[in-house]
Amino acid sequence: MFKNMLQNRENQPIRQKSGEFLLFQSDKYLSPLQKELSKKIDARYVRTFYNLFIAILTFRDRPMGLLLSELGGFLTGFASAPAGTKRISHLLSCKKWTHKSIDDFFFNRGKQRIEQLSLDLKRPLLLWDESCIEKSESSFLGGLCSVFSRKAQRLTRIRPGFFNPPGKRVYTTGYKWTGVMLSGLGEVPSVFNMTWWTSRGKHKEHATNIVFRMLRKIQEQIGTIALHVFDRGYANANMLEWLIQFEQNFLIRWKSNHIFLNEHGELKKIYHIARSYKGKDNKLVKDKERKKMKRISIAWAPVKHPEFPDNQLYLIIIRDKNNCNPPIYLITSIPILDKHTAWEMCFSYIHRWEIEQSFRCCKSELGMESPRLWFFERTLKLLAIVSLVYDFLLRMLNNWKPWTKQILSTWCHRTGNRYRKAAIPIYRLRAAISMALLGLFFEKKFEQSGWFDSVT
């Protein structure tokens, strides 16, 4: 439906300019991918692919946002919803294309953006992290495995008056998720790679294999331009070995009790090494997670890992001046020779919070935990299309800031200064885009039924 509206807009002009702009920009965004898919699958499937993209962008419902029966009504109209559902099912079951086509699309766009950031003299940042999609009510869907339930951890957190949490970790069924976001300091991030995998069954995979393949691909096609930013889950010798083998620059938050060689060649735990170095500079920064300002100090020291004594590394120590939070220890391969480079590494790690926000947005706003497909390959295709929707929203925030303000004020007005200035633009933008496309959808249906002619 939406593809036909876009193609026939010269004969039947679209009255709503916001909807026409969205259809045009989405078609432009997906154009390279649609050309690639047209070489593999029928043109009708490509049209369904575009219409499904717009339907996911339009339909906002966390528990049912990705049900094929719900999305089918937006493709052919709610009176013919079963036909639309069947089209989506045929697209996802087609064996002539896989989710890897979308992975290649993200990688090629990321490669171009890395080159552009380098020309702008900005250091590209590849933000790594892992999450999971919880399917606690499912038992027979393809690809399910055991995942640590972050939702249960959040719900059982100790609060005043409630002090009896479970003694062990809570596990449930679901899919594992490895994500990489591309960004730069002061830049809006974009999707570089999204991989969903399982640790059981015929699609069994290991997280280490995914990381190894991605690092090898980056080394072969991009080189050593980007800085890889990791959290403590990646702080191990295997990760260092691969990063050194593929000659990649990295920044990893390390655990305080791991042993390193200090500048005198002595084996000591990281927090023991850090005691010898006082803060060399301090700044007032904003803690996004706790939503407050705090003053931090920074220090650095040359260190080496015991298993790789030939590779010079640097330890960055970040301390809270008020001692409200424990120190943060960062290990990097970038030579730290002055405070400017040290602060750049500090803010690069703080910028890693963006990938945490992306996981949250994809689960809560885009309904990534709602698919109910029997076969894992089809689930991967649907989730990859959802990641395209998320990347498109980020692109609109980055490239069309004046238009974003206009559509927010027109289609998603909010009363109150606090809410208008809250740092949740992508959620409001999704709501505004959804309302604009819904208005376009019903406008088209009214035109087909002759409702406008009867009123006039």
NORPE-V211616 format. One line per field, one symbol per residue. ss: DSSP state (~ for helix, > for strand, _ for the rest). phi: phi as a letter, one per 40 degrees, with the letter a starting at -180 (. if undefined). psi: psi as a letter, one per 30 degrees, with the letter a starting at -180 (. if undefined). A space follows every 50 residues. Layout:
ss=???
phi=???
psi=???
//
This chain:
ss=_~~~~~~_________~~~~~~~~~~~~~~~~~~~~~~____~~~~~~~~ ~~~~~~~~_________~~~~~~~~~_~~~~~~~~~~~~~~~~______~ ~~~~~~~~~~~~~~~~~~~_____>>>>>>>>>>__________>>>>_~ ~~~~~___>__>________>>>>>>>>>>>>>______>>>>>>>>>__ ___>__~~~~~~~~~~~~~~~_____>>>>_~~~__~~~~~~~~~___>> >>>_____>>>_____>>>~~~~~______>>>>>>>____>>>>>>>>> >>>>>__>>>>>>>>>>>>>_______>>>>>______~~~~~~~~~~~~ __~~~~~~~~~~~~___________~~~~~~~~~~~~~~~~~~~~~~~~_ ~~~~~~~~~~~_____~~~~____~~~~~~~~~~~~~~~~~~~~~~~~~_ ~~~~~_
phi=.ccccccbcccbdcccccccccccccccccdccccccccbbcccccccdc ccdccccccbaccbcbcccccccccbgccbddccccccccccccccabcc ccdcccccccccccccccccgbccbbcbabaabcbccbbbccgcacbccc cccccbccbdgbbbcccbcbbacibcabbbbbaacgbccacbabbbabbb gccdabccccccccccccccbbhbccbcbbcccbcaccccccccccfbca abcbcccccbccccgccacdccccccbcccaaacbcccccfacacbbbaa acaacdcbccbcbbbbbbbcccfcbccbbbbbcccbbacccccccccccc ccccccccdccccccbgccccbbcbcccccccccccccccccccccccbb ccccccccccbacbchcccccccbcccccccccccccccccccccccccg cccccc
psi=eeeeeefgfeeikkejeeeeeeeeeeeeefeeeeeeeffellfeeeeeee eeeeeefejjjefgfgkeeefeffegkffheeeeeeeeeeeffkgfllff eeeeeeeeeeeeeeeeeeeghkjkkjjklkaljkifgkfgkkgklkkkje eeeefgkklkfjhilkflkkkllaklkkkkkkalkglkllkekkkkllgl afgklkeeeeeeeeeeeeeefebgelkkklaffgileeeeeeeeeghkkl jkklkfglklkafggkjllefeefffjlkfllljlkjeefhlklkllkll kklkkefiffjklkkkkkkkfghflllkkkklfkkjflfeeeeeeefeee fffefeeeeeeeeeefhfgfkikekeeeeeeeeeeeeeeeeeeeeeeefh eeeeeefefefhkkkkeeefgkhheeeeeeeeeeeeeeeeefeeeeeefg eeeee.
//
